[in-house]
Every structure is written in structure tokens, then in C-alpha cells.
């Protein structure tokens, strides 16, 4: 993998391919014998060679035309973020796939995470995702395939688990009401217009453009995105529908449309990673602008500093924690935070340059 430091592209794509193929095979074989041939065709119940289908998809995505299209879009997003602007994606069929990529950018590249509608203090996320078709409560059920199941834990339960009293007396809010505060539906959200430039990007698969509901989606998108400075469409697939950006590919059809979802994942991962490279959040070939919000990420940060700065693990650990304390004092409430990892690396590099 050209850019190292996270499993977001290579490893998780392979996991999705393997797990998705297993699910499709089990599902298809379970229902095939009780399903009439015409319904099998409609449901895309068929045997496919997953290795060949994925290899073909990769070849299609890597054509000169597609890589140039993806690169052009990367430069667009980079320009938006460089000017302190915001990107809001709109989707329906692939909303969960885009949601996954968009949320994971925060810890991987130290970006502001999604903000709840009743939070006026935290910085707004650079990118967000919404559905133009339904209100938030319905969208959550749509993308999960069921109502959200959240943690309704109170102080008593935390005390039974013998957690520190500081946590038990003020437990985190993880109930359904909290998840509904992320306005991923078609409600107006002024935070997405709070900075300029701001753009709305509709992301569609080719099958969606051929659906009878396509015109309804288009109307809903235009209505929801009407206040943005610019509205764009990115289509993934071979189709004649209008698009500002089109990545031409023809993923093999299957019962869960695995290859089409892999195409969306690969394209969005490439866009977000490429944008962050151009934004200076990569050192060499390392994703160095990383969050350290848990032990795994903190260990990753220490190892990155050790590798890039030529320090022992112990030295890198002390240096990182010095940077954490320093940045706590220097970052005002509500401001975007710097990555202590990249801050430390830049400090060492500046020190070495001054010696030269």
C-alpha cells in the first residue's frame, strides 16, 4: 500500500470482499431452491467468481480516464478544505458506505468528528453525509435495516461494573435520542452552510439512475441542496445520466451488490486519502496526522514518531505525551485540535533542519 499507517484501504477492503462473498454465497444457496427462476434473476441470485469479479473491477477503476476523474475530484475537495470550506455528501443506496468512510476520516486524519445539532461549541466536521429523501429517524432505520439499538445505561449499571466513580456519576449519553442528534436526514442543518465555500455532492450508482425513483431522488436532492454554493453529482458506473464526475465501471451484479459497494468504498477511500495527502496530513508515506483517542491509536502514534524521527519507543512515548500536554494548554475550546503525533514529528524535523 502506497500510504501506510491505517488499515482503512487494503486490509478492510479485503475483509469486506471475503466476508461479503461468504454472506452472498450462503444467502444465495439458502434461498435458490425455493425461488422461481424469474425471481432469482430479479434478485441477482447467481454464482460468480469473486476473485475474477474483483480483479475486473480493479482494472476498470484503474483506467486512465477513471484515475483522471478521481484525481480531478480530489483536487476539488482539497481546494474546498484549503479555503476552510465544507463538503456535504448526499446519497440513498450507498449512504451507509459513504457514512463509514466519512466518519473514519476523523481519527485517521485528526479531523473534527460529526457534530450533534445541539452542540454549538465543537468545530463542524469538514465532511458530512445526508439523505435528501427522509428525516433522520427514518434514515437511521433505512441504513441499518432495523431501528437503532443503543446503550440505555444509567449510573447504577456503571457502578455494578465497578467503573471509576467519575464515570459512574456522569455516564456518557449513548441512547437513541443522542444518535438522532446527528442530522443525517433531509432536515435543514445550518452548520453545513456555516462556512464558505460549501458544496453538496450527490453520489449515485448506475442502477439508481435507472430506477423509477430516480426523478424523485433528483428533485429531493435539488431541494435539500438548494442553499449550498454549489451542487455536484458523482456517478459510479456506466450510465448516460448527467454527472459532473463519472467513474465508469460495471461491477458484477449479485444478491447484495457486493462489487458495487466495493467500488464505492475504494473510490471514497481514495478520494479521502488523496485529499489528506494534498492537505499535508501525511509525512512521507505515513498517515501521520492521527488521533490518539484510544490505546491502539496512541500506540500507533508512538510507533510512527519512533519510525520517522529515529527514536526508541520509550523516547517517542515521552515526547508524544509532552506534546499532548503542551497542545492542551495552547488549543482554545471549540477550535480544531492539532495532532500531537504530527506536531511532534514537525518539531523534530524543524530541530534537525536548524542543526543543518
Backbone torsions as a table, in degrees:
resi	resn	phi	psi	omega
1	UNK	NA	130.7	-174.3
2	UNK	-65.4	-40.2	179.8
3	UNK	-110.3	117.6	-173.9
4	UNK	-105.5	166.0	176.1
5	UNK	118.6	-3.6	178.7
6	UNK	-153.8	152.4	179.1
7	UNK	-92.3	8.2	-168.0
8	UNK	-61.8	-30.9	-176.6
9	UNK	-100.3	-66.1	-169.7
10	UNK	-67.9	-55.6	-173.1
11	UNK	-70.0	-47.8	-176.4
12	UNK	-70.9	-27.6	174.9
13	UNK	-65.9	-43.4	177.6
14	UNK	-63.2	-40.2	178.8
15	UNK	-64.0	-42.5	178.8
16	UNK	-63.3	-40.9	179.2
17	UNK	-61.6	-48.6	-175.9
18	UNK	-69.2	-49.6	-179.0
19	UNK	-65.7	-40.8	179.6
20	UNK	-64.7	-41.4	178.2
21	UNK	-62.3	-42.8	178.9
22	UNK	-61.7	-44.0	179.4
23	UNK	-62.8	-44.4	-179.1
24	UNK	-64.2	-41.8	-179.8
25	UNK	-63.4	-46.5	-179.8
26	UNK	-62.6	-45.6	-178.4
27	UNK	-64.2	-46.2	-178.2
28	UNK	-62.4	-44.8	-177.4
29	UNK	-72.0	-25.5	-179.1
30	UNK	-73.1	-33.9	-173.5
31	UNK	-110.4	-5.6	-173.7
32	UNK	-60.4	-45.7	-170.7
33	UNK	-73.2	-16.4	177.3
34	UNK	-105.1	12.1	-176.0
35	UNK	-117.5	126.2	178.8
36	UNK	-59.6	149.9	-177.9
37	UNK	-53.8	-41.0	-179.0
38	UNK	-65.6	-33.8	178.0
39	UNK	-76.0	-33.0	175.1
40	UNK	-59.1	-42.7	179.4
41	UNK	-64.8	-42.3	-179.6
42	UNK	-64.4	-35.8	-178.2
43	UNK	-88.9	2.2	-178.7
44	UNK	59.4	38.6	176.3
45	UNK	-83.0	107.5	-177.9
46	UNK	-158.7	158.0	174.1
47	UNK	-85.3	129.1	175.9
48	UNK	-130.3	155.6	175.2
49	UNK	-87.8	101.7	-172.5
50	UNK	-65.9	-37.4	178.8
51	UNK	-63.8	-44.4	179.3
52	UNK	-67.3	-41.3	-179.4
53	UNK	-62.9	-40.8	179.7
54	UNK	-69.9	-40.6	178.1
55	UNK	-61.7	-42.2	178.0
56	UNK	-63.8	-42.2	178.2
57	UNK	-60.1	-44.9	179.8
58	UNK	-61.5	-42.0	178.4
59	UNK	-61.2	-40.2	179.7
60	UNK	-66.4	-44.0	-178.4
61	UNK	-66.2	-26.8	-174.9
62	UNK	-93.0	10.3	174.5
63	UNK	-65.0	155.8	-178.7
64	UNK	-57.2	-41.5	-177.3
65	UNK	-62.8	-43.6	-178.4
66	UNK	-70.5	-41.5	179.7
67	UNK	-65.4	-34.3	176.6
68	UNK	-67.5	-38.6	177.9
69	UNK	-64.7	-46.7	179.4
70	UNK	-62.3	-42.2	179.0
71	UNK	-62.3	-41.4	179.1
72	UNK	-62.2	-40.4	178.9
73	UNK	-69.0	-37.5	176.9
74	UNK	-58.2	-44.6	179.1
75	UNK	-64.0	-33.9	176.9
76	UNK	-62.4	-51.6	-179.2
77	UNK	-63.2	-40.9	179.2
78	UNK	-58.3	-41.4	179.5
79	UNK	-65.2	-40.7	178.2
80	UNK	-59.8	-49.0	-177.8
81	UNK	-69.3	-35.4	178.7
82	UNK	-61.4	-31.7	179.2
83	UNK	-94.0	16.7	177.7
84	UNK	66.0	28.9	-179.0
85	UNK	-93.1	-175.1	-174.2
86	UNK	-131.7	146.6	176.8
87	UNK	-119.0	130.4	176.1
88	UNK	-122.8	117.5	177.5
89	UNK	-85.6	144.4	172.4
90	UNK	-121.5	138.7	-178.4
91	UNK	-160.1	170.3	174.8
92	UNK	-131.4	-75.6	-177.0
93	UNK	-59.4	-39.1	-174.9
94	UNK	-106.9	25.4	-177.3
95	UNK	-62.6	-41.3	-179.6
96	UNK	-66.2	-39.4	179.3
97	UNK	-62.6	-42.8	179.8
98	UNK	-71.5	-37.8	177.2
99	UNK	-57.4	-43.6	-179.3
100	UNK	-61.5	-48.6	179.9
101	UNK	-62.8	-42.0	-175.0
102	UNK	-67.3	-40.0	-179.1
103	UNK	-72.5	-34.5	-176.1
104	UNK	-75.7	-10.0	175.8
105	UNK	-65.0	-30.8	-174.5
106	UNK	-60.8	-55.5	179.5
107	UNK	-73.5	-30.9	-176.4
108	UNK	-71.1	-35.3	-175.3
109	UNK	-124.5	14.9	176.0
110	UNK	57.1	49.8	177.1
111	UNK	-102.7	156.9	176.4
112	UNK	-59.9	130.6	178.1
113	UNK	-72.5	172.9	176.0
114	UNK	-54.2	142.8	-178.0
115	UNK	-112.1	137.3	176.8
116	UNK	-73.4	153.6	-173.5
117	UNK	-65.9	-23.5	-178.4
118	UNK	-97.9	17.6	179.3
119	UNK	-108.1	100.2	-178.5
120	UNK	-89.1	-0.6	-172.4
121	UNK	-101.5	-47.5	-176.8
122	UNK	-61.8	147.4	177.2
123	UNK	-65.7	149.5	-178.4
124	UNK	-75.9	144.9	-179.1
125	UNK	-70.0	142.7	-179.0
126	UNK	-61.0	-40.8	-179.7
127	UNK	-126.2	151.2	-178.8
128	UNK	-148.2	169.6	179.4
129	UNK	-137.7	139.1	-178.1
130	UNK	-141.7	157.9	169.9
131	UNK	-104.0	134.4	177.7
132	UNK	-84.8	-2.8	-168.4
133	UNK	-98.1	-30.8	-170.7
134	UNK	-138.2	158.5	173.0
135	UNK	-70.7	165.1	-171.8
136	UNK	-54.4	-47.5	-177.5
137	UNK	-57.8	-40.9	179.2
138	UNK	-71.5	-34.1	-179.6
139	UNK	-66.1	-42.9	178.1
140	UNK	-57.8	-43.4	179.3
141	UNK	-68.0	-35.1	179.8
142	UNK	-64.7	-46.8	-174.6
143	UNK	-77.4	-25.5	178.9
144	UNK	-90.0	-20.6	-175.9
145	UNK	78.8	11.6	-178.9
146	UNK	-169.9	165.2	174.9
147	UNK	-63.3	146.5	177.6
148	UNK	-60.2	138.0	175.0
149	UNK	-111.3	108.3	-173.8
150	UNK	-111.4	173.6	-178.0
151	UNK	-91.2	114.1	178.7
152	UNK	-99.1	57.4	-174.8
153	UNK	-92.6	133.8	177.6
154	UNK	-108.8	179.4	-177.2
155	UNK	-59.5	-37.4	-178.9
156	UNK	-60.3	-42.3	-179.5
157	UNK	-66.9	-40.2	178.1
158	UNK	-62.5	-38.6	179.8
159	UNK	-67.2	-35.5	175.6
160	UNK	-61.1	-30.6	179.3
161	UNK	-84.4	1.9	175.9
162	UNK	59.6	40.5	175.9
163	UNK	-81.5	166.0	176.9
164	UNK	-57.4	145.7	-176.9
165	UNK	-61.0	-30.6	179.0
166	UNK	-60.8	-33.4	176.8
167	UNK	-80.5	-42.6	-177.5
168	UNK	-64.7	-35.8	-177.9
169	UNK	-76.4	-21.9	178.1
170	UNK	-138.2	69.0	-175.4
171	UNK	-66.3	148.8	178.5
172	UNK	-64.8	146.4	179.2
173	UNK	-85.3	111.4	-175.2
174	UNK	-127.7	20.3	-176.7
175	UNK	-85.6	177.6	-175.9
176	UNK	-61.2	-35.4	179.9
177	UNK	-60.6	-32.1	-178.6
178	UNK	-72.5	-41.3	-179.2
179	UNK	-67.4	-29.0	179.1
180	UNK	-73.7	-8.8	177.4
181	UNK	-78.5	-9.5	172.5
182	UNK	-89.5	104.9	-169.9
183	UNK	-80.4	77.7	-179.7
184	UNK	-90.2	4.2	178.1
185	UNK	-94.4	-160.4	-173.8
186	UNK	-91.1	12.6	175.0
187	UNK	-67.4	149.8	174.5
188	UNK	-64.4	139.4	-179.8
189	UNK	-137.2	97.5	-175.5
190	UNK	-62.9	-21.4	179.8
191	UNK	-64.0	-28.1	179.9
192	UNK	-75.9	-9.6	177.9
193	UNK	-113.6	8.0	-171.6
194	UNK	-75.3	-13.9	177.7
195	UNK	-133.8	151.1	176.9
196	UNK	-122.9	146.9	0.6
197	UNK	-71.9	155.9	173.1
198	UNK	-136.1	137.0	-178.2
199	UNK	-130.8	151.2	173.6
200	UNK	-112.3	127.5	-176.9
201	UNK	-121.5	115.3	176.5
202	UNK	-86.6	126.9	-179.7
203	UNK	-115.3	121.6	-174.6
204	UNK	-131.8	149.2	168.2
205	UNK	-90.7	160.1	-176.3
206	UNK	-62.6	-34.7	-179.8
207	UNK	-64.2	-32.0	179.2
208	UNK	-65.5	-36.0	-178.4
209	UNK	-71.5	-18.1	178.8
210	UNK	-95.3	-3.3	-177.9
211	UNK	-76.7	148.2	174.6
212	UNK	-59.2	-22.2	-178.1
213	UNK	-87.6	3.2	-175.5
214	UNK	-61.0	-44.1	-178.5
215	UNK	-64.6	-37.0	177.3
216	UNK	-64.2	-41.1	178.3
217	UNK	-63.1	-46.0	-178.3
218	UNK	-59.8	-43.1	179.2
219	UNK	-63.7	-43.2	-179.6
220	UNK	-64.6	-40.0	179.0
221	UNK	-64.3	-46.9	-179.2
222	UNK	-61.3	-36.6	179.4
223	UNK	-70.6	-46.1	-177.9
224	UNK	-68.2	-33.3	-174.5
225	UNK	-98.1	10.5	-172.2
226	UNK	-62.9	-27.2	-176.8
227	UNK	-89.6	-6.8	178.4
228	UNK	-73.2	153.9	-179.7
229	UNK	-65.1	-28.5	-179.6
230	UNK	-150.5	142.6	176.2
231	UNK	-121.1	128.5	-177.6
232	UNK	-130.0	160.1	176.9
233	UNK	-127.5	131.1	174.4
234	UNK	-116.7	119.0	179.5
235	UNK	-109.8	134.0	177.9
236	UNK	-110.0	106.7	-178.4
237	UNK	137.6	172.5	178.9
238	UNK	-93.4	108.6	-177.9
239	UNK	-159.4	153.7	-177.4
240	UNK	-88.3	-3.7	-178.6
241	UNK	-62.1	150.3	-177.9
242	UNK	-63.5	138.1	175.4
243	UNK	-150.6	140.7	172.7
244	UNK	-72.7	-32.7	176.2
245	UNK	-135.6	131.7	179.1
246	UNK	-132.3	124.4	173.0
247	UNK	-102.2	105.5	-172.6
248	UNK	-79.8	119.9	176.0
249	UNK	-158.8	162.3	-178.4
250	UNK	-133.5	74.6	-177.2
251	UNK	-60.6	142.3	177.8
252	UNK	-59.9	135.2	179.6
253	UNK	-79.9	144.2	177.4
254	UNK	-156.2	176.3	-170.1
255	UNK	-63.1	-32.4	178.1
256	UNK	-110.7	9.5	-179.6
257	UNK	52.3	45.4	-175.8
258	UNK	-59.1	-45.3	-175.4
259	UNK	-66.8	-34.8	178.0
260	UNK	-67.0	-38.3	178.2
261	UNK	-69.7	-35.6	175.1
262	UNK	-64.4	-38.2	177.7
263	UNK	-61.6	-45.8	178.6
264	UNK	-60.6	-45.6	-179.2
265	UNK	-60.8	-49.0	-177.5
266	UNK	-61.9	-41.1	-178.9
267	UNK	-68.4	-46.0	-179.9
268	UNK	-66.2	-40.5	176.8
269	UNK	-61.2	-41.1	179.9
270	UNK	-66.5	-41.9	179.0
271	UNK	-62.3	-49.6	-176.0
272	UNK	-68.3	-39.6	178.4
273	UNK	-67.5	-45.2	179.4
274	UNK	-61.5	-39.7	178.7
275	UNK	-63.5	-40.7	-179.9
276	UNK	-70.6	-32.4	174.6
277	UNK	-61.6	-48.6	-179.8
278	UNK	-66.5	-23.2	-180.0
279	UNK	-87.3	3.6	175.8
280	UNK	81.4	19.4	-178.4
281	UNK	-99.0	24.3	175.9
282	UNK	-133.9	138.1	176.6
283	UNK	-113.0	116.9	-173.3
284	UNK	62.7	-120.1	174.5
285	UNK	-113.4	23.0	-179.7
286	UNK	-106.1	135.2	170.9
287	UNK	-75.0	87.2	-169.5
288	UNK	-92.6	-15.8	-177.6
289	UNK	-89.8	69.6	-168.3
290	UNK	-108.1	148.4	173.8
291	UNK	-75.6	155.4	179.2
292	UNK	-128.5	44.9	-171.6
293	UNK	-82.4	-6.3	175.2
294	UNK	-144.6	174.7	-173.7
295	UNK	-65.3	-36.8	179.2
296	UNK	-62.6	-47.1	-178.9
297	UNK	-69.1	-35.1	178.4
298	UNK	-65.5	-42.7	176.3
299	UNK	-62.0	-41.3	178.1
300	UNK	-60.9	-42.0	179.1
301	UNK	-62.4	-42.2	179.2
302	UNK	-62.8	-43.8	-179.6
303	UNK	-66.7	-35.0	176.3
304	UNK	-63.2	-45.8	179.6
305	UNK	-62.5	-43.8	179.0
306	UNK	-60.0	-43.8	-177.8
307	UNK	-67.9	-48.2	-173.4
308	UNK	-76.9	-35.9	-175.9
309	UNK	-96.9	-2.4	178.6
310	UNK	69.5	35.9	-179.3
311	UNK	-106.7	162.9	170.9
312	UNK	-74.0	163.1	178.2
313	UNK	-58.5	-41.2	-178.6
314	UNK	-63.6	-45.9	179.5
315	UNK	-63.1	-42.5	-179.9
316	UNK	-63.9	-36.3	179.8
317	UNK	-63.8	-49.2	179.3
318	UNK	-62.8	-42.1	-178.4
319	UNK	-63.6	-42.5	179.6
320	UNK	-63.0	-43.7	-177.4
321	UNK	-70.7	-28.6	171.0
322	UNK	-62.6	-42.8	-179.9
323	UNK	-65.9	-38.0	178.8
324	UNK	-59.2	-46.9	-179.0
325	UNK	-66.4	-39.9	-179.8
326	UNK	-63.9	-43.6	-178.4
327	UNK	-70.2	-29.0	174.9
328	UNK	-59.0	-39.8	-177.9
329	UNK	-74.9	-28.7	-171.3
330	UNK	-97.1	-14.1	-175.5
331	UNK	-97.1	112.3	179.3
332	UNK	-65.3	153.3	177.3
333	UNK	-59.4	132.7	178.6
334	UNK	88.8	-7.2	178.6
335	UNK	-90.0	153.0	175.7
336	UNK	-65.0	137.8	-176.7
337	UNK	-91.3	146.5	173.7
338	UNK	-81.8	153.6	174.4
339	UNK	-77.7	120.4	177.4
340	UNK	-59.4	-27.9	179.9
341	UNK	-67.5	-53.4	-179.3
342	UNK	-68.7	-33.4	176.2
343	UNK	-58.0	-46.0	-180.0
344	UNK	-64.4	-44.8	179.9
345	UNK	-61.1	-45.1	179.9
346	UNK	-63.7	-37.6	178.0
347	UNK	-62.5	-44.6	179.5
348	UNK	-65.7	-42.1	-179.6
349	UNK	-64.9	-40.3	178.0
350	UNK	-64.6	-38.5	179.0
351	UNK	-64.6	-43.4	179.3
352	UNK	-65.5	-37.8	180.0
353	UNK	-66.2	-37.6	-179.6
354	UNK	-68.1	-29.3	177.4
355	UNK	-68.7	-34.5	179.4
356	UNK	-68.7	NA	NA
